[in-house]
Amino acid sequence: MTLGQNQELFSKDLTHLLNFIHNNGYDVRIGEAERTKEQQEIYIKSGKTKTLDSLHLKRCAIDLHIFFNGSWIQSKSELQFIGDYWEQLSKNNKWGGNFKNFIGTPHFERRLE
């Protein structure tokens, strides 16, 4: 599967995710989606990430800031049902709240096929 096909599947699933979030009474602010290699290197130096192989570099990841009643929700426990929904859309979808080494609850990605 090409990178473009993966990007298209990612955006289709992202549409489902955003609708799910809104339909459950939450609001969303879009964070970072596309990232340059230079920005990724800055994030590594500052400790915000641990890899140069981010799917943000391939436009197959996005950070979503999710709000409920005006409050930014960041805890894994409060966002777990949203992460679970994302991951059930495709075996390639991964939520940063379920990462083992670096928890990032705003992060949603599609691993490439």
Buried (B, 14 or more C-beta within 10 A) or exposed (E): EEEEEBBEBBBEBBEEBBEBBEEEEBBBEEEBBEBEEEBBEEBBEEEEBEEEEBBBBBBBBBBBBBEBEEEEBEEBEBBBEBBEBBBEBBEBBBBBBBEEEEEBBBBBBBBBE
